[in-house]
Amino acid sequence: MNRIRSTMMVLAAGWLCAGMATAQTAANLTIVSGDGQIVCPFCFITSTAYAPLVVMATDVNGNPVPGVQVNWNITAPNIPGAVFLQSDSTSTTSTTNSSGQASVTFYLTPSETGGSQTLSVLQDSITASTGNNVSATFYESEALQDLLNTGFPPVTANFQNNSYSVLQAGLSGQVGATGQTPIQIYVANEGQEPVPNVAVFLVTAQINSGSPTIACAPTAGSPTAGAGVVLTNSNGIATCYPTYGGSPGSGLFWMDVGGSSASVPVGTLPPYYFLYPANAYNAQTGAISGFTYSVSPGTPGSTSVVSGSGQSANPGQTLTQPLVAQVVNAGGQPLAGVTVTWTVSPANAATLASTTTTGSNGQTSNTVTLSSSASGAITVTASASGTTSSATFTITAIPAVTITGFSIVSGNNQSAVEGTGFAEPLVVQVSTSNGVASGVTVQFQVQGGSVPVTLSSNSAVTGASGQAQITVQAGSVAGSATVVASVSSSGGGSSQTFNLTVVPVPQVPVITAANFVNGADEQPNSLSPCSLGLLLASSLGVANVSPLYPGLPAPQTSVAITFNSISAPILNIGTNALGQQFALFQVPCTVSAGASIPVTVTIAGSATSLTLNVLPASPGVFHTVMSDGVARAVVVRPDGSFVSLTNPARRGETEVTYVTGLGPTSPAVGTTALPVPGQMLVPSAVLGTVIPGMSGAGLPLVYAQLSEDLPGVYVVAFQIPATETQGNNISFSIGILPAGSTTGYYSAPTTIPVQ
């Protein structure tokens, strides 16, 4: 069968699978900022708009979910119709962005009037929700100035217990630590009744050394509203336990009551309702004052390797990547400002900074240069001060070698269509003085040529075989390009030049029904379900695709054919003896026979629509060119040899020929499928009546069934009469009457040498 496959065709193996994207669903909706604000439209500092209310949608794994519609509703207004929501001009919905966040702005209508001693605070709740009923609720307060008693503020905020004295004394803590003494603030209305759900947080300014941070930590029993923000409880008390972070240093902070976000700096809009100290920021002079705090390095718990271990380099070289270590406390939180000591073993094998300091992420790095005498394994140890924990990095010094050979293996003198990748990678071979060529860096650079090309990398390292390679992408302009590969060693350097050509995008031909012929004898208007066909043209304008036997679709996407929206597998793209380019395909077995079947042909992205007749059967006999240059039927004698001019068919023998288009079989077989292996006692036999013919007369049929290993191909065995005429060109054809039909279909006439 191997010779038959090479004579007729070779089918390609490969499946093309497409994944289906699934829409993400928000599993959680959390408040980012904007909760617990207070505005006062009739106070000294007036405002009728709150800062944006911001939520974040996340999935079950905590990842942000973009594209989620968030609905905003006022769920508990104190005065119906007194407020409204606006995210653009009229809408009360918004959509999460790429960070999973969505927002609206909460406005007051101009119809609000002043308050009184018994009604100085109005509080509304706004619920943000998604279509799958995930929600989060904001609370916003409006302070109404008592116009009859303007000396009484509508809202007051006072420190509880010893909070103010603690603040005056200054706060301090280690990186990653949370203070044990809370700061408590009581928020009340004009009648000194508690006001719940008011935001309290710390606002900081780093005006001194370092980059320390301080914020309110979330605590059990204390409502939270975004990072670093706590809300007053039902008793009007907000409890803030300061937590320290960043890097060691000192700074100033303020207590904010009723603002919008702990991340908004002093002096930005909208103005905060309360700020302690009240004169912390002078907008005219820019002067800043406030409570002081300081952050000191935490106690190191452990030191670990982050990256940089396992590198290798030649003596005298600097490692390509720095060594990065991280220091964390006992709770696993990164520690900033910790001094790390670095040591090398052997001591003279490399040079690097003796000490470094960790940053805000607890990490520190060091650059290592190997000494000229370095050899073999080297260790570098990073030790954090105040702990016995250390991180160990391993490095290998590779002795320099002399390059004794540098040559091109493949990839030279090839071409690619504009905007596509060159089929072959650029591969070079490196040989060295010690016979080991692995681990050698080869540089690749575009030089000369008239058009740009893009390299997958500017360098590659040789593998165990001493070879290094890159791939190349053609640019958008046709012409020549040159890529130079070079390698250097202690003995000097060497280079090799790859010459490449970028060819124009091919012109897609005009495709009509006349371009479709039978896949065996190229008879026009001769296609049927499961049969092989050819899309034949002087040029399809695409690259040929060499198929990979056995028989599955070729690994290509430049040509696509559908029958009634059903994809026809492309089995091969090649060029015939006449110089015509063809695409061999199989008509889908699920296509129904009929006239004017809609067909779409897509070549290099350009689609053409037309109609074709699909027959119940379309017999075509496969041919081979014999020694006199004449194409004759492919026939196999009983001894397994091919019929030829020197080995003609014999009268009285049973011969076998190969055909396509004989229609349905029993058992049935699908598109690109084969009969079940090992069941030749139950072959997929043709259901119709097969009629072999020679010299104008019918021949005895032995059997007609599907090939066991060539999809879309049938095997027909017939007997040549003992009285048959002899000669090199005895006429031969295959006909068929489909089951239940009186209409016959016949292959194009061909010949067989008979003796």
N, C-alpha and C positions, 0 to 999 in steps of 0.2 A: 504493500500500500504506500510505502514511502515515495516510490517513484511516481505513483498516480497523483499523490498530493503535490509534488513539485511540478508535475506536468500541467495540472489544472489550476490549482490555487493553494494558498496556505491561509487558513483562517486565523484571526487574531484573538488572543485571550485577554479578558479584562472586563470588569464591571464598573459602571459609573453610578455611584450612590449619592443621593442628595439628602442633606439633613433638613429637618423642619424646625424652624425657630418657634419657641414657645414664649408667650407673653408673660412678663413678670407680674407678680401680684404683690401689693403692699401688705406685709404681715403686721407692721407696726407703724404708728404715726406718733412722733414725739415732738415736743415743743423745743424749738431752737432758741427763740427770743421773742420778746414783745409781750409776755404774760405779766400781769400784775402792775400795769402802768396806772398812773394817776395824771389827769390833766385838769386844768382849772381855767375855763374860758373867761372868767371875770376877775381873776386874781391879778397881782402885780405883774407876774410873768404869765401871759395868757397863751393858750393853745386850744385849737379845736380839732386837732388831728393827733392820733397816737402814732408812735413809730410802727413800722410794718409788723404784722403778726406773722411769724415764720414757723413752719413745721417741716419735718423731714420724714419721708416715707422710706422704710427699709424692708428687706425681705426677711425670711426666717433665719438667714445667716447674718443679719445685721448689715447687709450691703445696701447702699442707696439705690432706689428704684426710680429712674426717670420716666416721664410721660404719664404719670398718674394724675387723673383729674381729682382735685380736692374741692369739695363743696363747703361753703362757709355760711353759717346760719346763726342769727341771734336767738339763743334758746331761752334766755331768761331776762328780758329787758324790764327794768323798773318802771319806765315810762314808755308804753308802746308807741312806736312811731317816732321816738325822739332821736334815734340813731340809725345809721345805715352803714353798709359795707361797700367798699369800692376798691377793685384791683386795677381796673382801667377807667372806664367811664360809667358803665352800667352793670357789669357782671359781678356776681357773687361766687364765681368759681375761678380757680387758677390751676395751672398744671406744673408738676414738679420738673425742675431742670435737670441737667446732667449730674448734679450733685444730690439729686433726690429731694430738693427743697422747693417749697411753694409758699407764696405769701399774699396777703391783702393788707389794705390800710383801713383802719376803723376811724370814722369821722363822726363828729357831733353836728347835729343840725343847728342852724342859727336860731331856732325857736326856744332854746333853753333859757330859763330865767334864773334869778338868783336863788340861793338856798335860805335855810333858817336853822335855828339851833337844833331843831328836831329832824331836819332833813338837810344835812350838809354833804352827804356822800351818796351818789347813785352808783350802783355796781351792776354791770351787765356781764353775761357769760356768752361767749361766742364759740360754737363748736365747729371744728374742722373735721370732715369725714370723707371717706372714700366710698366707692360703689360697693365694696364688700364689707361695709359697716365697721371699718377700723376708724377710730376717732380720737381726738384730743380736744380739751376744753380750755379756753383762755378766760381770764377774769380781768376786766378793765373798769377802773373807777373814775367817776367825774366828781371833782370837788366843786361844790356850789358855794360861792362866797355869800355870806349873810349880809345883804345890802343894808339892813337896818342896824347891824352890829359889825361894821367893817373892821373893828379892832380885834375880832375873834377869828382866827384862821379856821377854815372849814376842816382841815386835817392837821393833826399834830403827830410828831414822832419823837419819842423820848427814849433814852437809854435805860435799860433795866438793870437791877442789881448793881454790881460794881463794874459794868461794862465800860463806862466812860473813863474811869480811873485806869483800867487795864490798857485802854487805847492810848491815854496820855503817857503812860509809862513806856510805850513802844512795844511792838510785837517782834518775836524772833523765833526761829525754828530751823531745823535741818531740812535739806532737800528731801522731798517725799514724805515728810512728817505732817501730822495734823495736830493742832493745838488741843489741849484737854479743857481749857477754859473758854466757854462760848461768849460771843458778843450777842446781846439780846436787845431788840428794839421793839417798843410798844407803839402801835399806830392806832390813833383814835379819831373820831369825828369831833365836831364842835361841842357836842354834849358829852365828850369823853367816853363814848361807847366804842368798843373795839371794832376795828375794820379788818376783816379777813382778806386773804388772797391779794396782798400788796407785796410787790417785789422788793427785796432788799439784797444788795450785793456790794462788793468792794470794787472801787475804781482805782487803778494804779497808774503811776508815772515813774519810769526809770530815769531818774535825774542824777543818780550817783553811780557808783561802780557796779560792774557786773550786769546781769540780766535776770534778777530774781522775779518771782511771781508770788502772788498771794490771792486766795479766793475762798469763797465759802464752800465747804465740803458738804455733799449731800449726807443727811443724817436721818436715821429712823424717827418717824413721828414729826419731821419738819418738812412740809410740802416744798417741792422744788419746781422750778420753771426754767429749764435751760441750764447750760453749764455755768456753775458758779453763782447761781441765783437761788435764793430761798424765799418762800412766801410766808406771810403772817398766817398763823393758824386761827381757829375759831375764836380764840381769846385775844386776837390782835397782836400776838407776839411772834416775831421772826427770830430764829435761833441760828447763828452763823458760827461754825467752828472753822477757824482759819486753817487752810492747808497750804503748804509751802512747796514751791517748785522752781523750775528754771535753773540758773546757775548762781553760785554764791554772789552776794552783793547786798545792797541796801536800796531803799526807795521810799516813796510816799504813797499813801492811799487814802481814800475817802469812803465813808459810808453813804450809799445812795439808797433812797427810799422812793419807790414809785417810778423809777426810770425804766428804760426799755431793754438794756442788755449790758451785761458785765464787760462785753468786748468793745463797747463804744467809749472812746476816750473823752476826757473832760473838754468842754467847749464846743462839742458838735451838736447838731440838731437831733431831736427836739430838746429844749432845755429840760433838765431834770426837775422834778417837783421839790425834792429835798436833797440837800447835799451837806454832809458834815465832814469837816468844818464848813460852815456856810460860805465863807469867803475864800475857799480853797483855790479858786481860779479867777484871776482878774483878766477879763478879755481885753481891757484897754492897755494894760501894761505887760500882760503875759506872765505876771508873777504867779508862782505856784507855792502853796503851802498845804499841809495835811498831817495825818498821823504817820509816824515812822515805823518801818519794819526792816528786818534784816534776815537774810537767809545764809546759813552756813552749810558747808559740805556735810553730807550724811556719813554715817559709819559704813565703810565698805563691807559688803557681805561676800562677794565673789567677783572674780575677774575672768573673762572668757574671750576666746578668739571670735572675731566677727568675720574677717576676710584677710587674705594675703598669705595664708599658710599653704605649703605645698608647691611654691614657685621654684623655678630653676633659672640659672643664668650662668654665663661664662665668667671666669675670674676677671675682676676689674669692672664689671658691668653693674649698673643700678637696676634693681628689681623693677619690673614694669608696674607693679601694683604696690601701694604702701601696705604696711602691716597695720591692721585696725583691731583694737581691743576695746572691750566695754566693761565698765565697773557698775555694779548694781548693789543696792542694800540688801538686807536679809529678806525683805519682802519682794525682791525682784524689780524694784523701781530704779531707773537710771540715776546715777549720781554725777553731778557736775562739780568742777573745781577740785577733783581729786588728783594728786600728784602720782604719776606712774613712772617707775624706774625700769629701764630696759638694759638687759645684759645679753652678751653673745658668747656662745661656746662652739668651738675654741675662741678664745678672747680676741685673737688677731685675725679672725676670718672675715670680719665685716665691720663697717663703721655706720653709726646711726646716732641720733640724739640720745643722750643719757637719761633725760627725763622729759616727760610731756604732761599736759594737764587735760582732763576730760572736759568735754563741752556739755551743753544742756541735755543732750541725748545719752550722756554717760560714756561717749566714745572718744577715743584718742588714737592718733595714727603716727607712724614713724616711717621714714624712707630709709631703705637699706641699700648700701653699696658694698659689693663683695670686694675683698682685697685681691691683689694680683696673685697671691699665693694660695687663695682659697681652693679647697678641693673636697669633694664628697659631701657628707651630711653636715649641716650646720643647724643649731637651734638658737632661737631668740626668745627670751623670757620677759614678759611684761608683768611687773608686780606692783599692786596698788599699795600706797602707804597706809598704814593702820590695819593691815590684814596680812595673813599668811597665804592668802589665795593668789594664784598667778595663772597666766595664760602662756602656753608654749607654742611657738611657731616653728615649723620645720622648713628648711631651705636646702636645695641641692646645688652645689657648685659643679658645673660640667666643664671639664677641660676643653680648651679650644682645639679644634681640629682643622686640618687643611683640606680644602675642597679639591679633589683630584678629578672630578668629572661632573659636568652640568649639561644636560641635554633635554630636548623636547621629546616627550612621549607621544602626545596627541593634542589635537585642537588647532594646529596650524593650518593656514590656507583654507579656512571654511567661510561660509557665507550665511547670513540670516536676513530675514525680511525686516524692514523698518519696524521698530517698536517691539520686536520679539527677542527671545533669548537665543544665543548660539547653541546649536544642538549638543556639541561636545564641549566639555570643560577644557580649560588650558592646563595641561599636565606636564610637569618637568620632573626629571630624575636627577638626584644628587648622589654623588659618590664621595667618600671621604678617605683620608689617609689611613684611618684605623678600621675601615670597612663598615663602620656603623654610620648610617646616614640619617637616622631618625632624630627628630627634635631640632632640625636645622630650619631657620627662618628664611623664607624666600620672599623677596619684595616684587610686587607687580605694579607697573605704572604705564598709563596711556601716554604714548609719545608719537608725534607725527601723525600722518594720516589726515584726511580731509573732513572726517565726520566724528562726532563724539560717540563714545561707547561708555557704558557704566560697568565697573568691576564689582563683583560681590564682596571683595575685600582687597585692600592694598598689600596684604601679606598673607602667607599661609605657611604652616609648619609641616615639615615632612613627617610621614608616618613610619611605621616599622619597615616598609619596603623602600624607604628613601624617596618617595614621591610626594609632591605637593601640588595642589590644584586650586583653581578658582573658576567661577562661571562669569560669563559676560553677557550683558544686555545691549542689543543694538539701539541706537538713537533714532531720531525721527527724520534723519536726512540720509540719503543713499550716498555711498562712496566707500573709500578705503580707510582702514584704521590700523594702528600698530600698537601692540602691547609688548613691553619689554619686561622680562623676568630676570632678576639679578640676585646673586648670593655672594656674601663676602665671608672671608675667613682670615686666619692669621697669615695665610700664604698669599693673600690677595683676593681678587674678586673675579666673577665671570657673569656673563649675561647671555640670554637667548631672546630672539625676536619672533613674535607671532604676528603674521599678516592676516588681517580679517577684512571681509567685504560686507557692507550693508547694501542690500538690494531693495529696490522700490517695492511698495505694496502691490501685489499682483492685481490686474484688472479682472474682476469677476465676470465670467461669460454670461451671455443671455441664454437662459435655459427654457426649452420648450418640450413638449411631449416627444418630439423626434429624438431627443437626447437619451431617452430611456429604451434599452433593448434587453433581450434575453441574456442572462449571465453566462450561458454556455455557447450558443451559436450566434448571438448578437442579432437575432431576428427582431425587427421592430414590432410594437404592439403585441408583445408576448410575455406578459407578466401574470402571475397567479399567486394566490395565498401560499406562503411557505417557499415559493420559488426564489432562485437567485436572479438578480438583475444587475445591470450595469448602467450607471450614469456616465455617458460617454461624450467627450467633447475634444476639440483640438487642444484645449488647455483649460483645466478647471481653475488655474491660478493659485493653487495651494501646493504645499510640499507633499511629496509621496510619503506614505506611512507603511513601513514594513510590518506585516502582521506577525503575530506570535501564535503558532498553532498550539492547542487545537480549538479553533472555531468559535471563540467568543469575540465580542466586538473589539475592533482595533482601538488602541489607546490614543485617540485623536478627537479634536473638537472643531476642526476647521470646516468639516462638511457634516450636515445633518439633513435627514430626509424623514418626513412624516407622511403616512397614508391615513387620511381621515383622522388626523391628530394623534395617530399611533406611531411611535418612533420605529423606524426601520434600522436595525443594527448595521453599521458600516463595518465591513469585514476587511477591506483592503483599499488602498489608494495607490495606483501605479500607472505605468505607461506601457502601452501595447507595442507590438512589432511595427505598427504604422506610425508610431510617434504620438498617438492620441493618449490623452490622460483619462483615466477611468476611476470611478468609485464603485467597488463591488459591494452590494448590499443584499439583504434578505427581506423580501416582502413579508410584513408581519403575518403570522398564521391566523390572527384574529380578525384580519380585514376581510370583509365580505366581498365576493365577486360582484361586479356590476360596472355599468358605464359611468363615466364622469365622476370618478372617485377623487375628492379634493386632495391634492398633494402640495406640500410646502418643502422647498429646497433652500437650505441656508448654507451659503459658502462664504467663509471669512467674514461672517456677521451680516451679509447681505441676503435678504430673504426674497424668494420668488414663489408665487402661488400659481398653480395650474391644475388641470384635471387629467386623469389617465383612465384608460379602460383596464380593469382587472378581470381576467378571464377565469373560468372555473379550473382550467388547466392550461399550461403553456409549455409543452415539451421542447427541450433543447438538448442536443447531444454535444458533449464536450469534445474539443478538437486538440490535436497536437500537430505541429509542423514536422513533416518527415524529411528525409535526406534530399529530396528533389525540390524542397521549398514549398510543397503543397500541403495545406492543412487538411487532415483527414480525421475521422472519428477515433476517439481513444477506445481501443478494444484490447482485452486481455484473453490470451489463449488458456486452455485447461492447465498447462504446466506453469502458469503464473507469468509468462513472458508477454511483453507488449507486442502487438501486431505492428509490423513495419514493412517497408519494401523488401527487406531481406528476410523477414520473418512473417510472411503473410498468413491470414486466416486460412484454415483448411476446410474443404468441403466435408460435411458430415460431423464436424466438431461443434461442441457447445461453447459459445463465446460469451463474454461479459462486456457490456458497455456502461458508460456513466452518463446520467441524464439529470436534468432539473425540471421542475414544473409538472410533475405527474399527479399533483393534487393530494387529497386526504388519504390517510393510511389507517390501518387497524392493527395494533393499538395506535392512537393518535399521538403525535409528538409536537411540542410547542416550538416557538421561534428560537433559533440557535440551539435547540435541544437535540439530543441523540436518542436512539432506542436504548432501552435499559441494557447495560452490559451483561453479557453472559446468557442472554435469553434468545439466542439465535434459533432455538427450536420454536419460538413464538415471535417471528420477525414482524416488523411493522410493514405489512403488505399493502400494496396499492389497492384501493377499493374499486377503481375504474377498470375498464378492459384495455390492457396495453397491447398495441399492435406493432411489432417489429416488421419492417419491410425491407426487401432487397430486390433490386432489378424489377421494381413495379409489382412484386407479389409479396404476400404475407409470409412470415417465418414462424415456425413453431416457437411459442413462448415457454420457457422453463420456469422462470419466476421474475417478479418485479417487486422490489422492496427498498426501504430506506437504507442508505449506507450506514454502517455501524460507527463510523468516526468522522463523517463529513456532513455537517448540518446542511439541509436544503438539497442534498445530492441523493439520487436514487440509483440502485444497481439493477440492471436489466440483463437477464441471461436468455439467450436464444440459440437455436440450432440452425446451422447453414445446411441447406439441402445438398445431397450428394450430386445432384444434377446442376448445381449453380454454375453460372458462367465464371470463367477465370479471367483475371486481369488486375491491374493496379488501381482501377477506379470504378469498382462495382458500386452502383448507387445504393444508399442506405438511409433509412429514416426511422423515427419512432412516432407512433400516433397513439391516441388514447380517446376512448369514449368514457366520459365521467359517469359514475354510477347514477342510474336513473335518467340519463340523457341520451339523445340520439344524434347529438352534434359531436363530430370528431374534431380533434385539434392535433396538429402535426408539427414536427420539428422542421427546421430548414434542411433541404437535401444536403447530404454529404456522401463520402465514398469510403470504401474499405478495400485494401488489396486482398484478393482471394486467390488461392492456388488449389 
